[in-house]
Amino acid sequence: MMDELDRLVEAIGDEGLRGMVREMLTVPDIDLEGVRLAFDEAPGGAYVHHAYEGGLLQHTLAVANISLTMCDMVEGVYGGEVDRDVVLAGALIHDVMKCYVYAPVEGGRFRTSALGERVDHLTLMVAEMYKRRLS
C-alpha cells in the first residue's frame, strides 16, 4: 500500500504542493511530547473505522481514490473545473496527525493517546500547517 501512496503523491503536478505533502507524510514531527506511530502502522480510528494496524494508510488511500473519482464526476457530468492537485493533497494529509493521537494496547487494539485526550488530530494538523507557513 505504501507504493500506492507514493504513486498518488507523485500524481500531484504542482511541485511545491507535492513536496509539502511528501514532507507531511514522511516528517510530520511536532514539538509536543508523545509517541508517534508510523503512518503505515497507525489505525484510522481507535474504536470505529479502520481501527487496526495499517488502517490509517488504508483509509487515506480510499479517501484519495474516492476524491479523484469525485473530481472525474464534477468535470465529466457537471463540466466544472477542479484543482485536482489541491483535492489530492488534502485527501492525502487530512488525517496524518492521527499518528499522534492513538496508542497501541494488547491484542492489536488501540486507545486514545495521552496527547489525543487533550487535542484532536485536526487541531494538530492546522497548528502544524501554520507553523510550517502552509496556511
Contacts in CASP RR format, 6 or more apart in sequence:
PFRMAT RR
TARGET T0000
AUTHOR 0000-0000-0000
METHOD contacts of the structure
MODEL  1
MMDELDRLVEAIGDEGLRGMVREMLTVPDIDLEGVRLAFDEAPGGAYVHH
AYEGGLLQHTLAVANISLTMCDMVEGVYGGEVDRDVVLAGALIHDVMKCY
VYAPVEGGRFRTSALGERVDHLTLMVAEMYKRRLS
1 40 0 8 1.000
1 54 0 8 1.000
1 57 0 8 1.000
1 58 0 8 1.000
1 61 0 8 1.000
2 40 0 8 1.000
2 57 0 8 1.000
4 61 0 8 1.000
5 25 0 8 1.000
5 57 0 8 1.000
5 60 0 8 1.000
5 61 0 8 1.000
5 92 0 8 1.000
8 61 0 8 1.000
8 64 0 8 1.000
8 88 0 8 1.000
8 92 0 8 1.000
9 18 0 8 1.000
9 21 0 8 1.000
9 22 0 8 1.000
9 25 0 8 1.000
9 92 0 8 1.000
10 18 0 8 1.000
11 88 0 8 1.000
12 18 0 8 1.000
12 21 0 8 1.000
12 85 0 8 1.000
12 88 0 8 1.000
12 89 0 8 1.000
13 85 0 8 1.000
14 85 0 8 1.000
17 85 0 8 1.000
17 86 0 8 1.000
17 89 0 8 1.000
18 85 0 8 1.000
18 89 0 8 1.000
20 89 0 8 1.000
20 132 0 8 1.000
20 134 0 8 1.000
21 89 0 8 1.000
21 90 0 8 1.000
21 92 0 8 1.000
21 93 0 8 1.000
24 93 0 8 1.000
24 96 0 8 1.000
24 128 0 8 1.000
25 39 0 8 1.000
25 92 0 8 1.000
25 93 0 8 1.000
25 96 0 8 1.000
28 36 0 8 1.000
28 39 0 8 1.000
28 96 0 8 1.000
28 97 0 8 1.000
28 99 0 8 1.000
28 128 0 8 1.000
29 36 0 8 1.000
30 97 0 8 1.000
30 100 0 8 1.000
30 124 0 8 1.000
30 127 0 8 1.000
30 128 0 8 1.000
31 131 0 8 1.000
32 100 0 8 1.000
32 115 0 8 1.000
32 124 0 8 1.000
33 115 0 8 1.000
34 100 0 8 1.000
34 113 0 8 1.000
34 114 0 8 1.000
34 115 0 8 1.000
35 100 0 8 1.000
35 103 0 8 1.000
35 113 0 8 1.000
36 99 0 8 1.000
36 100 0 8 1.000
37 99 0 8 1.000
37 100 0 8 1.000
37 102 0 8 1.000
37 103 0 8 1.000
37 104 0 8 1.000
38 99 0 8 1.000
39 56 0 8 1.000
39 57 0 8 1.000
39 96 0 8 1.000
39 99 0 8 1.000
40 54 0 8 1.000
40 56 0 8 1.000
40 57 0 8 1.000
41 53 0 8 1.000
41 54 0 8 1.000
42 53 0 8 1.000
42 54 0 8 1.000
42 55 0 8 1.000
42 56 0 8 1.000
42 57 0 8 1.000
42 98 0 8 1.000
42 99 0 8 1.000
42 102 0 8 1.000
43 50 0 8 1.000
43 51 0 8 1.000
43 52 0 8 1.000
43 53 0 8 1.000
43 54 0 8 1.000
43 55 0 8 1.000
43 56 0 8 1.000
43 98 0 8 1.000
43 102 0 8 1.000
43 110 0 8 1.000
44 50 0 8 1.000
44 51 0 8 1.000
44 54 0 8 1.000
44 55 0 8 1.000
44 56 0 8 1.000
44 58 0 8 1.000
44 59 0 8 1.000
44 95 0 8 1.000
44 98 0 8 1.000
44 102 0 8 1.000
45 51 0 8 1.000
45 55 0 8 1.000
45 56 0 8 1.000
45 98 0 8 1.000
45 102 0 8 1.000
45 110 0 8 1.000
46 102 0 8 1.000
46 109 0 8 1.000
46 110 0 8 1.000
46 111 0 8 1.000
46 112 0 8 1.000
49 59 0 8 1.000
50 56 0 8 1.000
50 58 0 8 1.000
50 59 0 8 1.000
51 109 0 8 1.000
51 110 0 8 1.000
52 108 0 8 1.000
52 110 0 8 1.000
53 104 0 8 1.000
53 108 0 8 1.000
56 95 0 8 1.000
56 98 0 8 1.000
56 99 0 8 1.000
59 95 0 8 1.000
60 91 0 8 1.000
60 92 0 8 1.000
60 94 0 8 1.000
60 95 0 8 1.000
63 91 0 8 1.000
63 94 0 8 1.000
63 95 0 8 1.000
64 88 0 8 1.000
64 91 0 8 1.000
64 92 0 8 1.000
66 91 0 8 1.000
67 87 0 8 1.000
67 88 0 8 1.000
67 90 0 8 1.000
67 91 0 8 1.000
68 84 0 8 1.000
68 87 0 8 1.000
68 88 0 8 1.000
68 91 0 8 1.000
70 87 0 8 1.000
71 82 0 8 1.000
71 84 0 8 1.000
71 87 0 8 1.000
74 80 0 8 1.000
74 82 0 8 1.000
75 81 0 8 1.000
75 82 0 8 1.000
93 125 0 8 1.000
94 125 0 8 1.000
95 121 0 8 1.000
96 125 0 8 1.000
97 121 0 8 1.000
97 122 0 8 1.000
97 124 0 8 1.000
97 125 0 8 1.000
97 128 0 8 1.000
98 121 0 8 1.000
100 113 0 8 1.000
100 115 0 8 1.000
100 116 0 8 1.000
100 121 0 8 1.000
100 124 0 8 1.000
101 112 0 8 1.000
101 113 0 8 1.000
101 115 0 8 1.000
101 116 0 8 1.000
101 119 0 8 1.000
101 120 0 8 1.000
101 121 0 8 1.000
101 124 0 8 1.000
102 110 0 8 1.000
102 111 0 8 1.000
102 112 0 8 1.000
102 113 0 8 1.000
102 116 0 8 1.000
103 110 0 8 1.000
103 111 0 8 1.000
103 112 0 8 1.000
103 113 0 8 1.000
103 114 0 8 1.000
104 110 0 8 1.000
105 111 0 8 1.000
129 135 0 8 1.000
END
